Amino acid sequence: MNNNHIDYVEFKANDLKAIKAFYTQSFQWSFTDYGPNYIAFSDSGLQGGFEKSDDEIVNGVLVVLFHKNLEEIKNKIVQAGGKITKDVFSFPGGHRFHFTDPAGNELAVWSDQ
């Protein structure tokens, strides 16, 4: 894993069972379940996952970058004009936070630390 590289793509889905069946049947992706609200996929060329959402999905893609030092990159993002939308939190595999860039695009940065 390299700092500042796109490492993961996260989508939203209202029905994880249906979305898993669709991508398995259409593209032969493999899935790992992480409880009732999250599934990760592989065999797609890029690692990613689907988060369950009850909201209407308008733009359901979250691009996730990797960085070993979340505090360092978080400070750089804020200094460059980004806004933190979800502060650092833990999840299976590490920690991450979400931010918006000056255009309003939401992205995330994660670390295995």
Buried (B, 14 or more C-beta within 10 A) or exposed (E): EEBEEEBBBBBBBBEBEEBBEEBBEEEEBEBEEBEEEBBBBEEEEEBBBBBBBEEEEEEBEBBBBBBEEBEEBBEEBEEEEBEEEEEBEEEEEEBBBBBBEEEEEBBBBBBEE
